[in-house]
Amino acid sequence: MVDVRYDIAFKLYPYEKVAAQGARAQRHPVVIVGGGPIGMATALDLGRKGTPVLVLDDHEGVGQGSRAICFAKRTLEIADRLGAGQTMVDKGVVWNVGKVFHGDDKVFEFNLQPEAGHKFPAFINLQQPYFEKFLVDEIRVAQSQGAPIEIRGRNAVTRMAQHDDHVALDIGTPDGPYQIEADWLIACDGARSPIRDMMGLSFDGRVFEDNFLIADVKMTADFPTERWFWFEPPFKDSGASALLHKQPDDIWRIDFQLGWDIDRAHELKEENIRARVDAMLGQDVPYELEWTSIYTFQCRRMEKFRHDRVIFAGDAAHQVSPFGARGANSGIQDAENLAWKLDLVIRGLAPDSLLDSYSDERVHGADENILNSTRATDFLTPKSETSKIFRNAVLELARDHAFARPLVNSGRLSVPCVYDGLPLNGADMADAPTRTRVGAPCVDAPLRDGFLLDRLQGRFTLLALNCPLPEVAEVDGIAVHGLQLDTTRDAVGDALADRYLGAQAQAIYLIRPDQHVTARWSHASADDVAGALRRAIGQKGTP
């Protein structure tokens, strides 16, 4: 076993010689560097909106190995808007319950989605190769429907130069180099981003002094479909913590916390990995080792995510520890935030300063994730004897006392970012539900005809609950979709009213294309809506 390899799991975009190779550099509206989940989600979103996009990837498909496996409800909702959500759920392992142990004893369990009335579960476990494949499958569907998306495998960027109105790129291929130009370049090329390095940009933060061993094992086991986490696990040589998750195809993810001063080559020997796994599962449990790796915690980000015509997303822009499933999930939120803004800018419907708000909002999200990830790491790995005494006291209290359970941090799981207090936000109705406040992503709710989020498709939507819609069909060339619902006639149960009205009798919501609330009122005129929409696209001086 080795900790870095690139065995192809799915060969999705085999290399083909570029027809224009050797000719004058062709200009593209958008070039995305990196064909991982963030790059493909961004390409699919832009392409479905009609914006031409070229994806460059230095491989020909999806690499072997699970890597990211936990995909959150918000990510599934975004994938569903792009056409791939249900396919992911059908393949994935659905789970809502997690259990926390200290040694042999169960401390407590939690349910991440205790309420009904949502189309998607709190989480699914799905190997990253499948997640990427399903996005590429949907890109193929979109291409057949006319979406202007192109993917070039084994096309690696070797040099770049930024100019006032474009970015010039040198591309290396098996048939030699060629050049292209991009009006906008999106770097989705991972934590070791070559684009970031070419630009000499920093990637600052903390690297934690600890190592974690991942072992993906194939076995048939009767463990429940839950997240199990152990502090000071009882298994021999299992380290300071351990984690067990089920994935599709009878694959189980096991993590062992090894400590800082280790011999990586020694730890990655198959016999040593098997010794740890055998101690956890039992000597008589048959299994196969599918994939192994060792990683360290890193919580870092770039100072800003937009650099003129180059925009960074996903791990290229920020990195957090794997505990909490914040990496890929937050990257998909980057893609969702960026696509609609860049589309409007390219179509001349919004100033390019709107792209600065992408950086502002997603830096806000990255800081939230880094804070939570850092707190989890400090709880997992106490830095002093006093910290360890406190940690163990919290675990002891949590067995019997609910007040202590929020203090237990085994990697608090990803929740969508709320853009509180940021410039694109408009008016907010007083005494309305906090969870659907301005800046928050819309919460799903069951309707007699499907679910609410099914009705909010990649566009500005004006939602009127129990009242007439203001007469607004478009604002400055931007279409506004109207959706009028009666909570007693169109909804199933009380979820829609509880989540969007609270004590209010009626409400009007203006919702962005990424399904975040940009303004809400109890009563609103057409001028109120127009002003809020102009603010949402970065127009200065609007109310």
N, C-alpha and C positions, 0 to 999 in steps of 0.2 A: 504494500500500500504506500502511496505517496500523497502528500497533502496538496499538491497543485497538479492538475492535469486537465487536458481538454479532449476528452472523449465525446464524440458527437452523440447526443441523445436523439435529436431530431434534425436532420439536414433539410432545412426549410428554404434556403435561398442559395442554391449551388452557384458557384462562380460562373459568370459569363463575361466574355470580353466586351468592353464598352464600345459601342459602334462609333462614337465620336472620338475615340482615343487617338491622340496625335493631332487632332484638329484644334482650332482656337477654343479657349476655355469657354464652356457653356455656362450661362448664368441660371441659377435656380432660386426661386423665391425663398425656400426653406431647405436647409440641409441639416439632418440630424446625424450626429456621430455617435454610434453605439446602438446595437440592436437588441439590448436587453428589454426587460419589461417596461421601463420608463420611456425609452426611445420608441418602442413599438406602440405604446399607448398614446404618446404624443402624436405620432404619425397617423394613427388611425383616427384620432379626434380631429386633427387638422384636415385630413383627406376627406372625411365624411362631411366637413363643412365646405368642401370645394377648394381648399387651399393646396396647391401643388407642393409635394414634399418628397425629398430624396433621403433615404436612410443608407448610411455607409456603415458596414460592419466588417471587422477584420477577420471574422470566421464565416462559416456558411450555415450556421444554425445555432441550435441551443446546446450548450455544454452539458455533459453528464454531471450528476451530483445534485442533491436536493437543494442545497443552499437555503434561500428563503423558503419557508413552508407555511407560515401562518398568515392568512389573508383575512383582513377584518371586514366587517359588514360594510363600512363606507367604501372600501376598495371594490367589493362585489357590486355595490350600487353603481359605482362609476363604470366598472366593466360591463354591467348590464345596459347602461346607456349606450355603450359602444357596441353592444351586441353579443358579448361573450360571457356575461355573468352566469346565466343558467347552466351553460356548458361546464363552467368551473365548479359550480355547486354539485352538478350531477357526478362529476369525477371525484370531487374532493371528499374528505372526511369531515362531516359537520360536528361541531362541538360547541357547547356553551358552558360546561362545568369544569372548574379547576379545583384541584386539591393540593393543600400545602402540608408537608410532613416535617417534623423535626426528629431526626433519628428514626426510630420505629413508630413513633406516635403521630397520628393525624392531628394537625393543629385545627384546621377548619377547611371548609369548602365554600366555593362561591359560584354564582351563576351570572354570567356576563350579559344575559338577555332574559331577565325574569318575566318581562311583559310580552303579551301576544300582540299581533297586529303589525308585523313586519314581514316583508317579502323574503328577506335574507336573514340567515342566522348571525350570531355574534362573530363567529369565526369559522373558517374551514381550514383544514390542513391539506395542502396541495403542493407537490414538489414544483419548484420554480420552472423546470423545463416544460411541464405541462402548462403552467400559467402563460409562459411566453408563446408556446405553440398555439394555444387557443386564441391569443391576440393576433398572431400571424395568420391563422386560419380565417379570422374575421377580416383581416386586411385583404386576403384573397377574395372574399365575398364582396367587400367594398370595391375592389378593383374591377370585378366583373360588372358592377353597377355603375362604373364610370369614375370612381374616386381616383384622383390623380396622385397615387402613391407608387413610388418605385423603391425597391430594395436591391442593393448591390452587395453581395457577399464577397469576402476576401478583397475588400477595398479599404486600405488603411491610410489614414491621413498621416503624411510624413512631414509636412511643413504647412504653416499658415501665416498669413499676413492680413491685418485688418486695415481697411481703408475707410474713408468717410461714408461711402454708400454701399460697401460690400465687404466680404471676406474672401480672400483668395486662398485656395487650398491646392496643395500637391498631393496626389493620391498614388499609392503604390499598389500594384497588382501583379499576379503571376506573369502577365504579358507586358510588364513594364509600367512606367509612370505616366500620368496625365494630369491635367489641371482643370479645375472647375472654379466657379465663383458662386457665392451665396449672398443673397440680400440679408438673410439672417441665418446664423449658425447656432444650433442647440447642442450643447455638449452633454451627452448622456453616457459618457465613456468610463464611468465607474470611479471607485475611490482612488485609483492610481491614474486618474485622468491625464492622458497625453496632451489633450488640448490645454488643460490648466497649466501643465508644465511648460508647454511651448510659450505660453503667455507670461510665464514667470510669476504666477499668482500664488499667494500663500493659502494654506489649509491648516488653520490653527485650532488648538484645543488640547485635550488631555488624552494621553495613552496610558491606560491603567495597567499596573504591574500584576497581571494575572494572565493565565492561559486556560483555554477551554478546548477540550477534545470533543469533536462531533463524531459519532459513529452511527451511520444509517445501516440498520440490520434488517434482513428479510426473514420473517418468521411468521408462523401461525400461533397466535397467543390469544388468551381470553381476557386480557386487560380491557377495561371499559374504554370507550372513546372519550377520554378526558385528558386534561393537562395535569400531570403529576410532577410536583417539584419537592425535592428534599433539601432541607438544610442539614448539614452534618449527617449525611446518609449512612445507614447501618451497613452498607455493603463494603467489603474489603477493598482498600485502595481506590475508593471512588471519589476521593477529594472532598473539598469543602461543601460542595453542593452537586446535585444531579437533577436531570430533567428527562421525562419520558413523554413522547408524543406519538400518536399513530398517524400514518400517512396512507394514501391509496396503495394498492398492489401489495398489501401485507408488508409494507416497509415501516419501520419504527425508528424515530429519531431519538437518540440518547446523547445527552451532553454531560460531561464530567468536568468539574472545576479542578484544575491541576495545580494551580499556584504559579509563581513567577519564575523561579530559578529551576528550569527543567531542561532536559536534553530532548529536543524535539524529535530528532531522528530515532532515539530510543523509544520515545512514547508512541511513535507511529509504526513501530514494528508490529506485525500482525499478532504475534503471540502475546505481546503486552496489552494490545487493545482487547484481545479475546479474554485475557485474564480479568480485566475490569468488567466486561460485559457478562462473563460467566458469573462473577460475584453478584451482579444485580439480578440476573434472570434465573440463575440456578444452573448447575452443571449438566442437567439432563435436558435442557431446552435446546433443540436444534435451530440453527440460524446460519445465514450467510452474511458476511460483511459486504455491503454494497458500495459504500463511499465513506471516507474518513478525511478529517482535516483538523488542524489546530488553528485557533484564532485568538487574538487579544481584543480586549475592549478598547474602542477608540471613540471619543466623543469630540468631533471636530466639525468646523464649517468654514466656508469662505466668508470674508467680510461682507460681500454683497454678491448676488447671483446674476446680475446683469452687468456686462462690461461692453457698453456701446452696442455693437451688433452681434455680440457673442453672449449667449444665455446658458447658464448651467442649471442642471436638474438632477435629482436623484443623488446617488452616492458621489457623483462628481462635485456636487455642491455641499453636501453634508454627510456625516457618518455618525452612527450611534451604535451602541452595543446591540447584539442580536436579541438579548432578553427583553421582551416587551413587544417584539414584532413591529418595530417602528421604522425600519429601514425601507423595505419595498413599499410598505403601506404609505409612508409619508412621501416617497417618490412618486407614487401614482397620484397623490394629491397635488404634487408639483405639476405633473402633466396636465391635470384637469384645470388647474389655475391658469397655466400658461396658454393653452391652446386657444381658448375663446378670445383672449386679449390679443394674441399675435394675429389671429384671423381678422379681427376688426381693424387692427393697425394696417395690415397688408391691404385690406379693401378700402382704406382711406376713410373709415367711419369713426376712428378714434385717433387721438394724437399718440405718437410713439412714446410719450411720457407715461402712457398707461402701463408699459412694460416695466417701469420702475416700481409700480405697485405689485407686480409679480414678485420682485425681490423683497419688497417690504413685507408682504404677507407671508411669503414662504420662509424668510429669515425668522419671522415671528413664530412660525410653525416649527422650524428647526430648533430654535432656542427652547421652546416648550418640550420638544422631544429630548434634547440634550439634557435639560434639567431633570426630567423624569428618569432618563437612562442613567445619569450620574448618581442620582439618589438610589436607584436600584443597585448599582454597582457598589456603592458605599455600604449598603445594607448587606449585600451578599458577601462582601469582603471587608469586614471591619478593620480599620487602620490602626487600632490600638486595643489594648486589653479592656479599657473602659468601654469603648464602642461595642466590643463583643459582648460584654456583660449586659449592656443595654439591649442589644439585638436579641440575646437569648431570653432576657426578661420579657420583652415584647412577645416573643413566640410563646412563652409560658402563659402569659396573661390571655393571649388570643384564643387559647383552647376553650376557655370558659366565659370570656367577656367580649361582647361584640365591639365595645368601644376601642379595643386594642387592635382589631383586625385591619382597619385602614392603615395602621402603622407598619404592617407586615409588607415588605416589598421584595417579591421574588421576580421582579420584572413586570411592573404594571403595564397592562396590555394596551395596545394602540387604540386611541380614540381620535376622531377627526378634530382638526384644529378649528377654533373659533377666532375670527379676525376682530376681536374686541378692540375698539378705539382706533381703528385704522382709517385712512383718509377716504376710501371709497364708500364708507357707510353713510347712510342717510338717516331719516327720521325713524324713531322707534316709539311704538305705542306704549303708554304706561300701563302697569298692572296686567301685563300679558305674560304668557308662559316663558320662563327663562330659557328653556331648551331650544326655542325657535326664535331667539332674539336676533337683532340685526348683527350680521357677521357670522352667524351659525349656519352650518349646513342644514338643509331641510330634513326633518324627521319623517320617516315614512308613516303611512297610515292606510288601513284597508278601506277601499271603496267598493260599492256594489259592482263596479266594473273595474276590477284590478286593484292597483295600489296607486297612491298619490304620486310617488316618484316616477311611475311609468308615464305620467302625464306631463312631466317637466323635462322635456327633451332638448338639451343643448342650445337653449335660446332664452332670451328674456321672457319671463312669464309674469303676468299680472293675475294673481289669485284672489278672487273675491269670495268670502265666506259669509253666507246669509245676507248678502246685499248685492245691489247691482254693480256691474263693472264700470269704472270710469271709461269714457270713450277715447281710448288711446290705441290706435292700430300700429303706429310707428312714431319714432322720435329721431329726427335728423337722419333718416334713412335706415334706422335700425328697427326691425320688426319687433312688435310686442305681441306675444301670444296671450290671449285672454282665456282664463279658466274660472268659471263660476260654479260654485258648489254650495249645496244646502246640507248642513251637517245632519239634519234629521232625515233627509230624503236620499242623499247620495252616498252617505258613509255607512260603514258597518260598525255598529257599536258606538262607543263614546270616544274612541281614540283620536279621531280628527279634531273634534271639539276640544278635548282635553289638551292636546298638543299644540293647537294653534289659536284657541280662543281663551281658554281658562275661564275667567269670570266675565269676559266680554261677550256681548250678544252677536257682534259681527266684527269682521276684520278684513283688511286689504293688504296683501303682501306683494312686493315687487321682488322677484327672484332672479338672480343672475344665471347665465348659461351653465355655470358650474354648480348650480343648485344651492348656493349660499344666499341667505336673505340679505338684501341690500337696503330695504326700507319696509316699514309696516305702519299702518294707520288704522284707527277705528272708522274714519271717514277720510276720503281723499278725492281731490279734483284731478282733472287731466293735467293741469299745470303742476300739481304736486308730483305726479308720476313722472312727468317729463323732466322736472328738476332733479329728482332722485336718480333717474337713469343717466342723465348727463354727468352727475357726480360719480356714478358707478363706472363710467368710462374715462374718468380722469379729467373732465372738463372743469376748469377753475371757475370759481366765483358763483357756482350754482348752489341753491339751498339744499 
